[in-house]
Amino acid sequence: MNKRLPAGLCCIALSGLAALAMAAPPMPAEVMAAMRDSGVPTRNFGFYAQPVEKTDANTAAFASMNAEQAFLLASTTKVVTSLAALDLLGPAYPWPLRAYATAPVRDGQLRGDLVIAGGRHPIAADELRRWFVQMHAEGLQGVTGRIVLDDVLLLPPRDPAIASAALAAGTFEPPPPTASGWSDEAKAFNKGTMLLAIEPAPGERARVTLTPQPLGVTVVNDVMMGGPCDAWARWSTAPERGDGPPQLLVRGRWDVNCPKEYVAYVHPLAGMKFMPNVVLPESPRVAAGPAGPSKSALAERLWLETGGTLRGRVSEVSGAPGAQRTSAVTSRWASVFSIPLSQVVREINKTSDNLAACNLLLSLAPASASPGHERQGAKSRVQEWLVSQGLIEGDIHVDLGSGQSREERGKPRAMVQLLRNAWQTEGAQAFVNSLPIAGVDGTLAHRMLSGSATGQAFLKTGTLSDTRALAGYVRSRSGTVYAVTAIVNHPEAARARSVLDAFIAWVAKNG
């Protein structure tokens, strides 16, 4: 049965060998021109587009460039994690969250703490509100102690103002978490870097912020107001600065509707000093900047708004032995709330939530995996799944599931192959509905605001300091739907983001 984006999907798997046999068509002139203007060599780009509704496994690629080259995937790795989870677990798979009382509940009042055990399961603010309503119906009205968020991954609410701020604070990729904290590889990658932020300003230039602030450095702000949300930075060369101080050249175009965005990690020059009392962050978990209310404040607000009372406060704990505490109070009040996997995937992909994606990968670990070996078990299971999709060794590699690891790489053709395979699966509709829509919502709310791709491209974004990526589906003017992947790996990848947008626009217009 045919369906239309974003309501559903249909397609056929394409074998990698068949794809290799197809003659790659030349890239469109406008995309080639955009690549030249970016200054990034063509060898650093990867593109692949192929129609999904054809039933012929040998359907030729609509566009292809460096399609068999392995690229850093950044957050487009979440495409792989999401598709594997939806296929292996099913979109209706219930993700249970549990809450329990540390003392008896009498006449609706708990004279103790209410512990909400999150574990590996994310929950959006809207779901937490519904769960609080459910708790009240189950007999809990007031808490005289605390509400304890035990490893709760509380995702942003869908209120546009808060969601926009949360996206603005999360457009760059923080270092990846592991079961024991931050990986040494991730700490090393961003250790000692400065964070460059761009935001709208009332004058002719956007506001540029470098954190922490270096001493003796001139920041040359050439980010002009008006145009796409696109900016990049590089250190000046010796001939450019002459005998003057070091210069960080920041260039691009910004619009009044663009959010504050963290566009790059900037590595300092040798011997560079910084403003007093400022320490370079080794591995910031989140960026400073506009954000919604804290997790504790948001949870307290939702509890009170739903009619609950609270004498204590909301506190957060991590790594606490929640399972042991739960077993000790099994005879007391408890509540269970389940979220379908389709909703979890939507929250992950719309907001590009890294920790939730890592936890989603861990959920695929075999039940037999011993403690401390869950991630390896999950990776092996995903690798087996990739083989079942017709991929071969070297096509795609998943490490953390979020795209934050430098080991997470993939070939554009292989990514499109997965997307085409997904077009007929049980989880197809849930996956498409999870993808940001160009110029409409999610991490694409402020991109491709006009043109043929607006509202017609459903794409997961990817951002690392040296990577920009897009992967998903594009519906063209002809009505044909294409699976697409567009990636650039280069130290100045940020200045090539517009090239990827131009490719998506071309597919939407000419496909």
C-alpha positions as CSV (number, residue, x, y, z in Angstrom):
1,M,0.0,0.0,0.0
2,N,1.4,3.4,-1.0
3,K,1.7,6.0,1.6
4,R,2.9,9.6,1.6
5,L,5.4,11.5,3.7
6,P,5.3,11.9,6.6
7,A,2.4,9.6,7.2
8,G,4.2,6.4,6.0
9,L,6.6,4.7,3.7
10,C,7.2,1.9,1.2
11,C,10.3,0.5,-0.7
12,I,12.6,-2.3,-1.5
13,A,16.2,-3.1,-0.3
14,L,19.0,-2.3,-2.6
15,S,22.1,-4.5,-2.5
16,G,25.4,-2.8,-2.1
17,L,26.8,-4.7,-5.1
18,A,24.0,-3.5,-7.3
19,A,24.6,0.1,-6.2
20,L,28.3,-0.2,-7.0
21,A,27.4,-1.4,-10.5
22,M,25.4,1.8,-11.2
23,A,27.2,4.5,-13.2
24,A,27.3,7.6,-11.0
25,P,25.6,10.6,-12.7
26,P,27.5,13.9,-12.7
27,M,26.7,16.3,-9.8
28,P,24.5,19.3,-10.8
29,A,26.3,22.5,-11.8
30,E,24.8,24.6,-9.0
31,V,26.0,22.2,-6.3
32,M,29.5,22.1,-7.9
33,A,29.6,25.9,-7.9
34,A,28.6,26.0,-4.2
35,M,31.4,23.6,-3.4
36,R,33.9,25.8,-5.2
37,D,32.6,28.9,-3.3
38,S,33.0,27.1,0.0
39,G,36.7,26.6,-0.5
40,V,36.4,23.0,0.8
41,P,37.9,20.4,-1.7
42,T,35.4,18.2,-3.5
43,R,37.1,15.1,-2.1
44,N,35.8,16.0,1.4
45,F,32.1,15.8,0.3
46,G,29.9,12.8,0.0
47,F,26.5,12.7,-1.7
48,Y,24.0,10.1,-2.7
49,A,20.4,10.2,-3.7
50,Q,18.1,7.5,-4.9
51,P,14.4,7.2,-5.4
52,V,12.7,4.9,-2.9
53,E,9.4,4.0,-4.6
54,K,11.0,2.1,-7.5
55,T,10.6,-1.7,-7.2
56,D,13.7,-2.4,-9.3
57,A,16.7,-3.2,-7.1
58,N,18.9,-1.9,-9.8
59,T,17.5,1.6,-9.8
60,A,20.2,4.0,-10.7
61,A,21.3,6.7,-8.3
62,F,19.9,10.2,-9.0
63,A,23.1,11.8,-7.8
64,S,26.3,10.4,-6.4
65,M,29.7,11.7,-5.3
66,N,32.3,9.9,-3.2
67,A,29.5,7.5,-2.3
68,E,31.9,4.6,-1.3
69,Q,34.1,6.8,0.9
70,A,33.7,6.3,4.6
71,F,32.8,9.7,6.3
72,L,32.4,10.7,9.9
73,L,28.6,10.6,10.4
74,A,28.2,12.9,13.4
75,S,24.5,12.8,14.6
76,T,23.3,11.1,11.4
77,T,24.5,8.0,13.2
78,K,21.2,8.3,15.1
79,V,19.5,7.2,11.8
80,V,21.2,3.9,12.1
81,T,20.5,3.5,15.8
82,S,16.8,4.5,15.4
83,L,16.2,2.2,12.4
84,A,17.9,-0.7,14.2
85,A,15.8,-0.2,17.3
86,L,12.5,0.2,15.5
87,D,13.2,-2.9,13.4
88,L,14.5,-5.1,16.3
89,L,12.1,-4.0,19.0
90,G,9.2,-2.6,17.1
91,P,7.7,1.0,17.3
92,A,5.2,-0.1,20.0
93,Y,7.8,-1.5,22.3
94,P,7.0,-0.1,25.7
95,W,9.8,1.7,27.6
96,P,8.8,1.4,31.2
97,L,9.7,4.0,33.8
98,R,9.1,3.3,37.5
99,A,8.4,5.5,40.6
100,Y,8.1,4.4,44.1
101,A,7.6,5.7,47.6
102,T,10.2,5.4,50.4
103,A,7.4,5.3,53.0
104,P,3.8,4.3,53.2
105,V,1.1,6.5,51.5
106,R,-1.8,7.3,53.7
107,D,-4.8,9.4,52.7
108,G,-3.0,10.5,49.5
109,Q,0.0,11.8,51.5
110,L,3.6,10.4,51.3
111,R,5.6,11.1,54.4
112,G,8.9,10.3,52.7
113,D,10.5,10.7,49.2
114,L,9.0,9.9,45.8
115,V,11.8,8.4,43.7
116,I,11.4,8.4,39.9
117,A,13.9,5.9,38.5
118,G,14.8,6.8,34.9
119,G,17.6,4.4,34.1
120,R,18.1,4.3,30.4
121,H,14.7,5.6,29.5
122,P,14.2,9.2,28.3
123,I,10.9,11.0,29.1
124,A,9.6,14.2,27.6
125,A,8.1,16.9,29.8
126,D,4.7,16.2,28.3
127,E,4.9,12.6,29.3
128,L,6.0,13.4,32.8
129,R,3.0,15.7,33.2
130,R,0.7,12.8,32.1
131,W,2.5,10.5,34.5
132,F,2.0,12.9,37.4
133,V,-1.7,13.0,36.6
134,Q,-1.7,9.2,36.6
135,M,0.1,9.1,40.0
136,H,-2.7,11.4,41.5
137,A,-5.3,9.0,40.1
138,E,-3.4,6.1,41.7
139,G,-3.7,7.7,45.1
140,L,-0.7,10.0,45.6
141,Q,-1.6,13.7,46.1
142,G,1.2,15.1,48.3
143,V,4.8,14.5,49.1
144,T,6.2,15.8,52.4
145,G,9.7,14.8,51.6
146,R,11.5,15.2,48.3
147,I,10.9,14.2,44.7
148,V,14.1,12.4,43.7
149,L,15.0,12.2,40.0
150,D,17.2,9.1,39.9
151,D,19.0,9.1,36.5
152,V,16.0,10.7,34.8
153,L,16.6,11.8,31.3
154,L,14.0,14.6,31.1
155,L,13.7,15.9,27.5
156,P,12.5,19.4,26.6
157,P,8.8,20.3,26.5
158,R,7.3,21.0,23.1
159,D,6.4,24.5,24.1
160,P,7.8,26.4,21.0
161,A,9.6,29.1,23.1
162,I,11.3,26.5,25.4
163,A,12.0,24.1,22.6
164,S,13.6,26.8,20.5
165,A,15.9,27.8,23.3
166,A,16.8,24.1,24.0
167,L,17.7,23.6,20.3
168,A,19.8,26.7,20.3
169,A,21.8,25.4,23.3
170,G,22.2,21.9,21.7
171,T,23.2,22.4,18.1
172,F,26.8,21.5,18.7
173,E,27.8,18.1,19.8
174,P,29.1,17.7,23.4
175,P,31.5,14.9,24.3
176,P,29.8,11.4,24.4
177,P,28.9,9.7,27.7
178,T,29.7,6.1,28.5
179,A,28.6,3.8,31.2
180,S,31.5,5.1,33.4
181,G,31.5,8.7,32.3
182,W,33.1,10.5,29.4
183,S,35.4,8.5,27.1
184,D,39.1,9.4,27.0
185,E,38.9,9.8,23.2
186,A,36.1,12.3,23.5
187,K,37.9,14.3,26.2
188,A,41.0,14.4,24.1
189,F,39.2,15.6,21.0
190,N,37.7,18.7,22.5
191,K,40.2,19.2,25.4
192,G,41.4,22.8,25.7
193,T,39.1,24.2,23.0
194,M,37.1,27.4,22.9
195,L,33.5,27.5,22.0
196,L,32.3,29.9,19.3
197,A,28.7,31.1,19.4
198,I,26.8,33.3,16.9
199,E,23.5,35.0,17.6
200,P,21.4,37.7,16.0
201,A,22.1,41.4,16.8
202,P,20.4,44.7,16.0
203,G,23.3,46.1,13.9
204,E,24.7,45.0,10.6
205,R,26.7,42.2,12.1
206,A,25.7,39.3,14.3
207,R,27.0,38.9,17.8
208,V,30.1,36.7,18.1
209,T,31.1,35.1,21.4
210,L,34.2,33.1,22.1
211,T,34.3,31.2,25.4
212,P,36.7,31.4,27.2
213,Q,38.1,34.7,26.0
214,P,41.7,34.6,24.8
215,L,44.2,37.4,25.6
216,G,46.0,39.3,22.8
217,V,43.7,38.0,20.1
218,T,41.6,40.0,17.6
219,V,38.3,38.5,16.7
220,V,37.4,39.7,13.3
221,N,33.6,39.6,13.0
222,D,32.5,39.4,9.4
223,V,29.2,37.6,10.1
224,M,26.7,40.0,8.4
225,M,23.0,40.1,9.4
226,G,20.6,38.9,6.6
227,G,20.9,35.5,5.0
228,P,21.1,31.8,6.0
229,C,22.2,30.7,9.5
230,D,25.7,29.9,8.3
231,A,29.0,30.9,9.8
232,W,32.5,29.5,10.3
233,A,35.9,30.5,11.7
234,R,39.6,30.1,11.0
235,W,42.8,31.5,12.3
236,S,44.5,34.1,10.1
237,T,47.7,33.2,8.3
238,A,50.9,35.0,9.0
239,P,50.8,37.0,5.7
240,E,47.2,38.1,6.6
241,R,48.0,39.5,10.0
242,G,51.6,40.8,9.3
243,D,53.1,42.0,12.5
244,G,49.8,42.3,14.3
245,P,48.3,40.0,16.9
246,P,46.7,36.6,16.1
247,Q,43.3,37.0,14.4
248,L,40.3,34.7,14.5
249,L,38.4,35.3,11.3
250,V,34.7,34.7,11.7
251,R,32.6,34.9,8.6
252,G,29.2,34.1,7.3
253,R,25.6,35.3,7.2
254,W,23.0,35.3,10.0
255,D,19.4,36.2,10.1
256,V,17.2,37.8,12.8
257,N,15.2,34.5,12.9
258,C,18.4,32.4,13.4
259,P,18.8,31.0,17.0
260,K,21.9,31.4,19.0
261,E,24.1,28.6,17.7
262,Y,27.4,27.1,18.8
263,V,29.0,26.7,15.4
264,A,32.5,25.3,16.3
265,Y,35.1,24.3,18.7
266,V,38.2,26.5,18.2
267,H,41.6,25.1,19.1
268,P,43.8,27.8,20.6
269,L,47.2,28.7,19.2
270,A,50.3,27.4,21.0
271,G,51.1,29.4,24.1
272,M,47.8,31.3,24.1
273,K,46.6,32.8,27.4
274,F,43.1,33.5,28.6
275,M,41.2,35.9,30.8
276,P,42.0,35.5,34.5
277,N,40.0,32.9,36.5
278,V,38.9,31.2,33.3
279,V,39.7,27.5,32.8
280,L,39.4,25.8,29.5
281,P,36.7,23.2,29.7
282,E,37.9,19.6,29.1
283,S,34.5,18.2,28.2
284,P,31.5,20.4,28.7
285,R,28.4,18.3,29.1
286,V,26.2,21.1,27.8
287,A,27.0,24.6,26.4
288,A,26.4,27.7,28.3
289,G,23.7,29.7,26.7
290,P,19.9,30.0,26.5
291,A,18.1,27.0,27.8
292,G,14.8,26.1,29.3
293,P,14.2,25.6,33.0
294,S,16.5,23.2,34.9
295,K,15.3,19.5,35.1
296,S,14.5,20.0,38.8
297,A,12.6,23.2,38.4
298,L,10.7,21.8,35.4
299,A,9.7,18.6,37.3
300,E,8.5,20.7,40.3
301,R,6.5,23.0,38.1
302,L,4.8,20.0,36.4
303,W,4.0,18.3,39.8
304,L,2.4,21.5,41.2
305,E,0.5,22.3,37.9
306,T,-1.1,18.8,38.0
307,G,-2.5,19.4,41.5
308,G,0.2,17.8,43.6
309,T,1.7,19.3,46.8
310,L,5.3,19.2,47.8
311,R,6.9,20.3,51.1
312,G,10.5,19.4,50.2
313,R,12.3,20.0,47.0
314,V,13.1,18.2,43.8
315,S,16.6,16.8,43.7
316,E,18.7,14.9,41.2
317,V,20.9,11.8,41.8
318,S,22.9,9.8,39.4
319,G,24.3,6.3,39.7
320,A,22.3,5.6,42.8
321,P,21.4,1.9,43.5
322,G,17.8,2.5,42.6
323,A,17.1,-1.2,41.9
324,Q,18.2,-2.1,45.4
325,R,16.1,0.6,47.0
326,T,13.1,-0.5,44.9
327,S,13.4,-4.1,46.1
328,A,13.4,-2.9,49.7
329,V,10.1,-1.1,49.3
330,T,8.1,-3.4,47.0
331,S,5.3,-3.5,49.5
332,R,4.8,0.3,49.4
333,W,3.2,2.6,46.8
334,A,4.6,2.4,43.3
335,S,3.7,3.5,39.8
336,V,4.7,2.4,36.3
337,F,4.5,4.6,33.1
338,S,5.3,3.3,29.6
339,I,6.4,5.2,26.6
340,P,6.2,3.7,23.1
341,L,9.6,3.4,21.3
342,S,8.2,5.5,18.5
343,Q,7.8,8.5,20.9
344,V,11.3,7.9,22.2
345,V,12.8,7.9,18.7
346,R,10.9,11.1,17.9
347,E,12.3,13.0,20.9
348,I,15.8,11.7,20.1
349,N,15.8,12.8,16.4
350,K,13.9,16.0,16.5
351,T,16.2,17.5,19.2
352,S,19.3,15.3,18.4
353,D,19.5,14.2,22.0
354,N,22.8,12.5,22.4
355,L,22.5,10.8,25.8
356,A,19.1,9.4,24.8
357,A,20.6,7.9,21.6
358,C,23.4,6.3,23.6
359,N,20.8,4.8,25.9
360,L,18.8,3.6,23.0
361,L,21.8,1.7,21.7
362,L,22.3,0.1,25.1
363,S,18.7,-1.1,25.0
364,L,19.7,-3.4,22.2
365,A,22.2,-5.3,24.3
366,P,21.3,-9.0,24.5
367,A,19.8,-10.0,27.8
368,S,22.8,-12.3,28.3
369,A,25.3,-9.4,28.2
370,S,27.3,-9.3,31.5
371,P,27.5,-6.0,33.5
372,G,30.0,-3.6,31.9
373,H,29.7,-5.4,28.5
374,E,26.3,-4.0,27.4
375,R,27.6,-1.6,24.9
376,Q,29.8,-4.2,23.2
377,G,26.8,-6.5,23.1
378,A,24.6,-3.8,21.6
379,K,27.3,-2.9,19.0
380,S,27.6,-6.6,17.9
381,R,23.8,-6.9,17.6
382,V,23.6,-3.8,15.4
383,Q,26.5,-5.1,13.3
384,E,24.6,-8.3,12.7
385,W,21.5,-6.3,11.9
386,L,23.5,-4.2,9.3
387,V,24.6,-7.5,7.6
388,S,20.9,-8.5,7.5
389,Q,20.2,-5.3,5.7
390,G,22.6,-6.3,2.9
391,L,25.5,-4.2,4.1
392,I,29.1,-5.4,4.2
393,E,32.0,-4.8,6.5
394,G,33.2,-1.3,6.3
395,D,29.9,0.2,5.1
396,I,28.8,1.6,8.5
397,H,30.3,1.4,11.9
398,V,28.4,2.3,15.1
399,D,30.2,2.9,18.4
400,L,28.1,5.0,20.8
401,G,24.9,5.2,18.7
402,S,24.8,9.0,18.8
403,G,27.5,10.1,16.4
404,Q,29.8,11.6,19.0
405,S,32.5,9.0,18.6
406,R,35.2,9.5,16.0
407,E,34.8,5.8,15.2
408,E,31.2,6.2,13.9
409,R,31.6,6.4,10.1
410,G,29.6,5.4,7.1
411,K,29.4,5.5,3.3
412,P,26.8,7.7,1.7
413,R,25.6,4.8,-0.5
414,A,25.2,2.5,2.6
415,M,23.2,5.1,4.5
416,V,20.8,5.5,1.5
417,Q,20.6,1.7,1.3
418,L,19.4,1.6,4.9
419,L,16.9,4.4,4.3
420,R,15.5,2.6,1.3
421,N,15.3,-0.7,3.2
422,A,13.4,1.1,5.9
423,W,10.7,2.4,3.5
424,Q,8.5,-0.7,3.9
425,T,9.2,-1.7,7.5
426,E,6.8,-1.7,10.4
427,G,8.7,1.2,12.0
428,A,8.7,3.3,8.8
429,Q,6.1,5.8,9.8
430,A,7.5,6.3,13.3
431,F,10.9,6.9,11.8
432,V,9.8,9.5,9.2
433,N,7.7,11.3,11.8
434,S,10.8,11.5,14.0
435,L,12.9,13.4,11.5
436,P,13.2,17.2,11.6
437,I,11.4,18.9,8.7
438,A,13.2,21.6,6.7
439,G,12.2,25.1,7.7
440,V,9.5,23.7,10.1
441,D,10.8,22.0,13.3
442,G,13.5,20.3,15.2
443,T,17.1,21.0,14.3
444,L,16.0,22.2,10.8
445,A,13.6,24.8,12.1
446,H,15.9,27.6,11.0
447,R,17.3,26.0,7.8
448,M,16.0,25.9,4.3
449,L,13.3,28.5,5.3
450,S,12.4,29.1,1.7
451,G,12.7,27.2,-1.6
452,S,11.8,23.9,-2.9
453,A,13.0,21.9,0.1
454,T,10.9,23.8,2.7
455,G,8.5,21.4,4.3
456,Q,9.5,18.7,1.8
457,A,12.8,17.4,3.3
458,F,12.7,15.1,6.3
459,L,16.3,14.9,7.5
460,K,18.5,14.0,10.5
461,T,21.2,16.6,10.9
462,G,24.8,16.0,12.1
463,T,27.3,18.4,13.5
464,L,30.8,18.0,14.8
465,S,33.6,20.6,14.7
466,D,34.8,19.1,11.4
467,T,31.6,17.6,10.1
468,R,28.2,18.6,8.7
469,A,25.8,16.0,7.6
470,L,22.2,15.3,6.5
471,A,20.4,12.0,6.0
472,G,16.8,11.2,5.4
473,Y,14.1,11.7,2.7
474,V,13.2,14.4,0.2
475,R,9.9,14.7,-1.7
476,S,10.5,16.3,-5.0
477,R,8.2,18.5,-7.1
478,S,7.4,15.5,-9.2
479,G,6.1,13.6,-6.2
480,T,9.0,11.2,-6.2
481,V,10.5,10.5,-2.8
482,Y,14.3,10.2,-2.6
483,A,16.5,8.7,0.2
484,V,19.4,11.1,0.5
485,T,22.7,11.5,2.3
486,A,25.0,14.6,2.2
487,I,28.2,14.8,4.3
488,V,31.3,17.0,4.5
489,N,34.3,16.2,6.6
490,H,36.8,19.1,6.8
491,P,38.3,21.3,9.5
492,E,36.2,24.2,8.0
493,A,33.1,22.0,7.5
494,A,30.8,24.8,9.0
495,R,31.4,27.0,5.9
496,A,30.2,24.2,3.7
497,R,26.8,23.7,5.3
498,S,25.1,25.7,2.6
499,V,26.5,23.3,0.0
500,L,24.5,20.4,1.7
501,D,21.4,22.6,1.7
502,A,21.9,23.4,-2.0
503,F,22.1,19.7,-2.8
504,I,18.8,19.0,-0.9
505,A,17.1,21.9,-2.6
506,W,18.3,20.6,-6.0
507,V,16.9,17.1,-5.3
508,A,13.6,18.6,-4.2
509,K,13.4,20.8,-7.3
510,N,14.6,18.5,-10.0
511,G,13.9,15.0,-8.8
